[in-house]
């Protein structure tokens, strides 16, 4: 293989592996770079994915060895543990991320992609106003098009010229710190704690608001499998970190033993970046903030983005082009589709950021945040949060009326934002995205 590639993909996570496989399958020369010794070493935790995603994005379904245990039931608990709500069965597949990434990497290799591990993409190469490759260690690797799938750091994206509008730095409010581990348990001791009401076998318990409104403490005990799955998510600066919280929970779980797998790290929870492409360049996955803001899951969005980006990259390569307009189909298709839903939930997320934990507890206890709305955020899909949709709940509590009005206003703004994303510029022209962003419904977005 010569030194010039059709596509270099930096980062062998779900987005990078899927993109590399799809483009390589067309006969293009593709190089996939991974900083670890092998794909799947990072973020070895459980991810929940809508099974419809695989057919929609043309991605192989996870092999059986990649699947984790599905809870018999999931309940939502207020921060003070005074109210429990049974959630609707969301039909999400729990997948062990590391094993699924290895499966996708194998797919990419079988499709003709070359994988190089132990290579960290450090910066983009830029010549004559276009990305022409990447710097990886002491090497300069050249390509017609480069894809940044480096995760939340957005290593290549952040190295682009400021005028390209893709170097956005994430604010602490746009990040959640997470840790999720699956551990073996002493079944007899764990059974005793379950009998005492500490937890319930086969039931996933999601306690929200344990450290600020956007925080979660999840415990799922499965005695038959002999494991407990623990998830902690907290905002930076709200108190102990996710790792510290996790350690405290383990101290209270003497029956929890050796770690089977697990990991931790920051996750972007804001809406997608305005700009997803530049000359010779695309960004997708966590690098482009393509995560469901309601709960921080990004695997499904990454796979959808990989499918859309691969189509635009293939067309651009066939036409011998790499300009923004040649790659713009990806940006338009994602932003006007999946991106619109993510933007919707970003509005809802930032509204809840302004609530107190007591407000959140009251909304849950009075049923003003219903199981149907939680379900919609998990999938994700459009919920019903307009004035007419919540009017029937007005008798729930006089104290909750101002909160209910706030929820309704946020729902209206979220719908306006979703509709605005559906009008994302169809074609690229200078200033088009700036004009689109400037016309965003008031209060709907963070500064880009």
ROLUMLUM-755202 format. One line per 2 residues: their letters; for each residue x, y, z of C-alpha. Coordinates in nm, 3 decimals, decimal comma. Layout:
N
a> X:Y:Z | ...
This chain:
448
xx> 0,000:0,000:0,000 | 0,135:0,343:-0,088
xx> 0,155:0,640:0,144 | -0,167:0,797:0,014
xx> -0,494:0,656:0,147 | -0,846:0,730:0,038
xx> -0,960:0,754:0,399 | -0,784:0,760:0,735
xx> -1,006:0,699:1,037 | -0,863:0,807:1,373
xx> -1,014:0,606:1,658 | -1,135:0,244:1,649
xx> -1,450:0,279:1,855 | -1,801:0,200:1,728
xx> -1,809:0,501:1,494 | -1,458:0,453:1,358
xx> -1,481:0,077:1,301 | -1,824:0,100:1,134
xx> -1,713:0,387:0,909 | -1,392:0,209:0,811
xx> -1,578:-0,113:0,730 | -1,841:0,056:0,518
xx> -1,599:0,266:0,312 | -1,347:-0,019:0,271
xx> -1,622:-0,248:0,145 | -1,657:-0,021:-0,161
xx> -1,298:-0,093:-0,261 | -1,150:0,229:-0,120
xx> -0,816:0,216:0,063 | -0,883:0,276:0,433
xx> -0,645:0,302:0,727 | -0,789:0,271:1,078
xx> -0,574:0,402:1,363 | -0,617:0,295:1,726
xx> -0,408:0,431:2,013 | -0,456:0,119:2,230
xx> -0,295:-0,219:2,174 | -0,621:-0,344:2,024
xx> -0,971:-0,210:1,953 | -1,212:-0,231:2,244
xx> -0,966:-0,174:2,527 | -1,125:0,157:2,621
xx> -1,474:0,205:2,762 | -1,520:-0,162:2,851
xx> -1,867:-0,121:2,992 | -2,229:-0,195:2,904
xx> -2,402:0,027:2,646 | -2,775:0,017:2,574
xx> -2,871:0,035:2,204 | -3,207:0,043:2,032
xx> -3,203:-0,282:1,827 | -3,366:-0,103:1,533
xx> -3,038:0,087:1,492 | -2,855:-0,204:1,332
xx> -3,100:-0,240:1,045 | -3,133:0,136:1,006
xx> -2,757:0,189:0,985 | -2,669:-0,132:0,800
xx> -2,453:-0,256:1,086 | -2,410:-0,625:1,182
xx> -2,607:-0,713:1,493 | -2,401:-0,789:1,804
xx> -2,293:-1,150:1,837 | -2,444:-1,335:2,132
xx> -2,118:-1,313:2,328 | -2,148:-0,931:2,317
xx> -2,487:-0,923:2,490 | -2,529:-0,855:2,861
xx> -2,817:-0,949:3,093 | -3,150:-0,774:3,044
xx> -3,323:-0,670:3,369 | -3,663:-0,821:3,435
xx> -3,778:-0,478:3,544 | -3,640:-0,124:3,576
xx> -3,753:0,126:3,837 | -3,679:0,496:3,882
xx> -3,622:0,614:4,238 | -3,619:0,971:4,367
xx> -3,306:1,104:4,535 | -3,460:1,065:4,882
xx> -3,582:0,713:4,794 | -3,936:0,811:4,890
xx> -4,097:0,735:4,553 | -4,052:0,451:4,305
xx> -4,179:0,453:3,946 | -4,189:0,143:3,728
xx> -4,050:0,225:3,385 | -4,179:0,091:3,057
xx> -3,971:-0,183:2,902 | -3,753:0,010:2,659
xx> -3,648:-0,287:2,443 | -3,287:-0,171:2,445
xx> -3,011:-0,424:2,390 | -2,749:-0,419:2,669
xx> -2,416:-0,472:2,490 | -2,066:-0,510:2,625
xx> -1,895:-0,232:2,435 | -1,544:-0,378:2,416
xx> -1,660:-0,706:2,264 | -1,886:-0,531:2,015
xx> -1,604:-0,298:1,909 | -1,380:-0,600:1,849
xx> -1,656:-0,750:1,635 | -1,682:-0,426:1,433
xx> -1,303:-0,407:1,397 | -1,304:-0,760:1,258
xx> -1,574:-0,654:1,012 | -1,357:-0,361:0,902
xx> -1,054:-0,584:0,847 | -1,260:-0,840:0,655
xx> -1,388:-0,553:0,438 | -1,032:-0,465:0,334
xx> -0,939:-0,199:0,592 | -0,587:-0,191:0,736
xx> -0,577:-0,156:1,116 | -0,275:-0,011:1,294
xx> -0,281:-0,027:1,673 | -0,063:0,156:1,924
xx> -0,083:0,466:1,704 | -0,227:0,788:1,845
xx> -0,351:1,048:1,598 | -0,209:1,373:1,735
xx> -0,293:1,644:1,483 | -0,437:1,700:1,137
xx> -0,216:1,775:0,840 | -0,346:2,078:0,648
xx> -0,231:2,198:0,307 | -0,390:2,459:0,080
xx> -0,700:2,498:0,298 | -0,779:2,127:0,324
xx> -0,703:1,838:0,560 | -0,458:1,606:0,386
xx> -0,372:1,354:0,655 | -0,275:1,308:1,019
xx> 0,033:1,318:1,237 | 0,063:0,991:1,430
xx> 0,374:0,972:1,645 | 0,672:1,041:1,421
xx> 0,477:0,963:1,102 | 0,284:1,183:0,865
xx> 0,008:0,975:0,706 | -0,163:1,115:0,397
xx> -0,521:1,066:0,284 | -0,782:1,224:0,060
xx> -1,025:1,239:0,354 | -0,975:1,209:0,732
xx> -1,237:1,112:0,989 | -1,208:1,213:1,354
xx> -1,354:0,939:1,575 | -1,121:1,012:1,869
xx> -1,399:1,051:2,126 | -1,469:1,338:2,359
xx> -1,121:1,488:2,314 | -1,187:1,551:1,945
xx> -0,811:1,554:1,895 | -0,814:1,625:1,522
xx> -1,126:1,842:1,520 | -0,978:2,074:1,781
xx> -0,662:2,111:1,572 | -0,846:2,264:1,276
xx> -0,822:2,638:1,198 | -1,055:2,849:1,414
xx> -1,233:2,987:1,109 | -1,356:2,641:1,016
xx> -1,597:2,643:1,309 | -1,515:2,297:1,445
xx> -1,274:2,367:1,730 | -1,541:2,402:2,000
xx> -1,423:2,335:2,358 | -1,670:2,158:2,585
xx> -1,781:2,339:2,899 | -1,803:2,145:3,230
xx> -2,182:2,175:3,207 | -2,166:1,982:2,878
xx> -1,993:1,681:3,036 | -2,091:1,398:3,268
xx> -1,836:1,185:3,452 | -1,929:0,818:3,450
xx> -1,810:0,488:3,590 | -1,973:0,155:3,520
xx> -1,849:-0,181:3,642 | -1,981:-0,535:3,653
xx> -1,854:-0,734:3,953 | -1,889:-1,085:4,082
xx> -2,095:-1,123:4,400 | -2,117:-1,361:4,691
xx> -2,467:-1,483:4,604 | -2,561:-1,581:4,960
xx> -2,452:-1,251:5,111 | -2,609:-1,052:4,827
xx> -2,933:-1,247:4,866 | -2,944:-1,143:5,232
xx> -2,904:-0,776:5,143 | -3,172:-0,810:4,875
xx> -3,409:-0,971:5,127 | -3,350:-0,677:5,360
xx> -3,472:-0,440:5,090 | -3,135:-0,298:4,992
xx> -3,183:-0,410:4,632 | -3,398:-0,652:4,434
xx> -3,275:-0,951:4,237 | -3,336:-0,905:3,864
xx> -3,444:-0,541:3,900 | -3,241:-0,246:3,779
xx> -3,278:0,044:4,022 | -3,203:0,391:3,883
xx> -3,175:0,653:4,156 | -3,170:1,002:4,004
xx> -3,065:1,328:4,166 | -2,827:1,164:4,412
xx> -2,568:1,437:4,341 | -2,740:1,716:4,153
xx> -3,025:1,696:3,904 | -2,816:1,539:3,626
xx> -2,681:1,245:3,823 | -2,764:0,878:3,846
xx> -2,680:0,585:4,070 | -2,780:0,253:3,914
xx> -2,758:-0,092:4,072 | -2,861:-0,413:3,896
xx> -2,821:-0,738:4,086 | -2,856:-1,074:3,910
xx> -2,810:-1,362:4,156 | -2,840:-1,631:3,890
xx> -2,552:-1,483:3,693 | -2,371:-1,400:4,017
xx> -2,299:-1,037:3,925 | -2,391:-0,684:4,017
xx> -2,373:-0,401:3,761 | -2,314:-0,054:3,903
xx> -2,331:0,276:3,717 | -2,250:0,622:3,854
xx> -2,293:0,945:3,658 | -2,228:1,295:3,796
xx> -2,156:1,641:3,662 | -1,805:1,783:3,719
xx> -1,784:2,016:4,018 | -2,100:1,893:4,192
xx> -1,916:1,698:4,461 | -1,729:1,368:4,461
xx> -1,624:1,236:4,121 | -1,786:0,928:3,968
xx> -1,484:0,720:4,074 | -1,509:0,846:4,432
xx> -1,882:0,777:4,444 | -1,823:0,432:4,304
xx> -1,565:0,354:4,572 | -1,810:0,455:4,844
xx> -2,078:0,227:4,703 | -1,835:-0,064:4,697
xx> -1,755:-0,002:5,065 | -2,124:-0,055:5,134
xx> -2,127:-0,375:4,926 | -1,900:-0,623:5,103
xx> -2,057:-0,898:4,892 | -1,920:-0,741:4,569
xx> -1,592:-0,898:4,465 | -1,367:-0,911:4,161
xx> -1,435:-0,685:3,865 | -1,550:-0,875:3,556
xx> -1,521:-0,568:3,335 | -1,585:-0,196:3,356
xx> -1,444:0,147:3,293 | -1,501:0,517:3,349
xx> -1,451:0,852:3,188 | -1,613:1,174:3,066
xx> -1,905:1,178:2,820 | -2,034:1,478:2,620
xx> -2,404:1,542:2,685 | -2,473:1,851:2,476
xx> -2,637:1,858:2,136 | -2,436:1,788:1,819
xx> -2,185:2,041:1,690 | -2,315:2,278:1,426
xx> -2,035:2,185:1,183 | -1,963:1,817:1,111
xx> -1,749:1,850:0,797 | -1,459:2,056:0,667
xx> -1,250:2,029:0,349 | -1,118:1,672:0,351
xx> -1,255:1,608:0,698 | -1,553:1,467:0,887
xx> -1,621:1,429:1,260 | -1,852:1,173:1,415
xx> -1,932:0,998:1,741 | -1,836:1,164:2,069
xx> -1,596:1,392:1,882 | -1,901:1,553:1,720
xx> -2,108:1,535:2,042 | -2,352:1,287:1,886
xx> -2,478:1,160:2,221 | -2,832:1,142:2,361
xx> -2,827:1,433:2,610 | -3,101:1,277:2,822
xx> -2,869:1,002:2,950 | -2,532:1,011:2,773
xx> -2,556:0,704:2,548 | -2,382:0,757:2,214
xx> -2,335:0,418:2,048 | -2,653:0,420:1,840
xx> -2,591:0,776:1,719 | -2,232:0,686:1,631
xx> -2,344:0,392:1,417 | -2,605:0,604:1,239
xx> -2,346:0,876:1,177 | -2,101:0,617:1,039
xx> -2,359:0,500:0,788 | -2,443:0,851:0,670
xx> -2,078:0,964:0,659 | -1,971:0,654:0,464
xx> -2,223:0,732:0,189 | -2,097:1,089:0,148
xx> -1,732:0,987:0,164 | -1,783:0,717:-0,099
xx> -1,957:0,959:-0,335 | -1,684:1,220:-0,282
xx> -1,405:0,968:-0,351 | -1,580:0,844:-0,666
xx> -1,605:1,204:-0,788 | -1,242:1,278:-0,697
xx> -1,351:1,553:-0,458 | -1,297:1,638:-0,093
xx> -1,449:1,985:-0,058 | -1,719:2,064:0,198
xx> -2,000:2,050:-0,055 | -1,894:1,700:-0,161
xx> -1,915:1,583:0,203 | -2,215:1,794:0,301
xx> -2,472:1,522:0,248 | -2,355:1,360:0,572
xx> -2,393:1,681:0,771 | -2,738:1,754:0,633
xx> -2,867:1,399:0,672 | -2,748:1,365:1,031
xx> -2,848:1,710:1,155 | -3,193:1,707:0,998
xx> -3,261:1,354:1,125 | -3,090:1,206:1,431
xx> -2,932:1,540:1,519 | -3,274:1,703:1,549
xx> -3,375:1,451:1,815 | -3,049:1,503:2,003
xx> -3,099:1,879:1,991 | -3,453:1,833:2,125
xx> -3,323:1,649:2,430 | -3,042:1,901:2,475
xx> -3,308:2,167:2,536 | -3,483:1,942:2,789
xx> -3,151:1,858:2,957 | -3,056:2,223:2,999
xx> -3,400:2,301:3,137 | -3,358:2,036:3,405
xx> -3,012:2,178:3,484 | -3,196:2,481:3,624
xx> -3,409:2,273:3,861 | -3,322:2,170:4,212
xx> -3,309:1,808:4,328 | -3,622:1,879:4,534
xx> -3,795:2,001:4,216 | -3,697:1,682:4,034
xx> -3,820:1,465:4,321 | -4,153:1,648:4,320
xx> -4,197:1,609:3,943 | -4,133:1,236:3,969
xx> -4,343:1,183:4,280 | -4,642:1,360:4,126
xx> -4,610:1,178:3,796 | -4,535:1,498:3,606
xx> -4,240:1,319:3,447 | -4,409:1,000:3,337
xx> -4,270:0,658:3,241 | -4,370:0,731:2,882
xx> -4,147:1,039:2,873 | -3,856:0,852:3,028
xx> -3,905:0,581:2,765 | -3,899:0,842:2,487
xx> -3,569:0,979:2,613 | -3,411:0,635:2,624
xx> -3,505:0,531:2,269 | -3,492:0,831:2,176
xx> -3,813:0,952:2,016 | -4,039:1,254:2,033
xx> -4,221:1,273:2,369 | -4,525:1,487:2,446
xx> -4,436:1,793:2,651 | -4,651:2,069:2,505
xx> -4,923:2,269:2,682 | -5,204:2,036:2,571
xx> -5,003:1,729:2,662 | -4,948:1,838:3,023
xx> -5,277:2,019:3,083 | -5,437:1,704:3,220
xx> -5,181:1,694:3,500 | -5,266:2,034:3,645
xx> -5,456:1,882:3,936 | -5,154:1,682:4,051
xx> -5,024:1,940:4,296 | -5,056:2,315:4,344
xx> -4,692:2,327:4,452 | -4,588:2,164:4,124
xx> -4,777:2,403:3,894 | -4,480:2,636:3,831
xx> -4,263:2,333:3,758 | -4,523:2,194:3,522
xx> -4,540:2,525:3,339 | -4,161:2,517:3,304
xx> -4,175:2,166:3,161 | -4,436:2,278:2,908
xx> -4,229:2,581:2,803 | -3,920:2,363:2,764
xx> -4,122:2,119:2,553 | -4,238:2,396:2,322
xx> -3,884:2,532:2,281 | -3,753:2,178:2,223
xx> -4,007:2,121:1,945 | -3,914:2,452:1,781
xx> -3,548:2,354:1,801 | -3,616:2,013:1,648
xx> -3,801:2,176:1,359 | -3,514:2,420:1,311
xx> -3,265:2,132:1,285 | -3,484:1,973:1,021
xx> -3,417:2,289:0,818 | -3,039:2,247:0,840
xx> -2,878:2,384:0,520 | -2,925:2,133:0,240
xx> -2,620:2,257:0,051 | -2,296:2,410:0,169
xx> -2,221:2,771:0,105 | -2,003:3,011:0,307
xx> -2,194:3,153:0,602 | -2,489:2,914:0,569
xx> -2,432:2,738:0,901 | -2,365:3,065:1,083
xx> -2,693:3,203:0,950 | -2,876:2,884:1,048
xx> -2,725:2,889:1,398 | -2,807:3,256:1,435
xx> -3,173:3,184:1,363 | -3,192:2,914:1,632
xx> -3,493:2,955:1,865 | -3,394:3,180:2,157
xx> -3,237:3,000:2,452 | -3,218:2,671:2,261
xx> -2,843:2,626:2,231 | -2,514:2,675:2,406
xx> -2,255:2,894:2,232 | -2,067:2,693:1,970
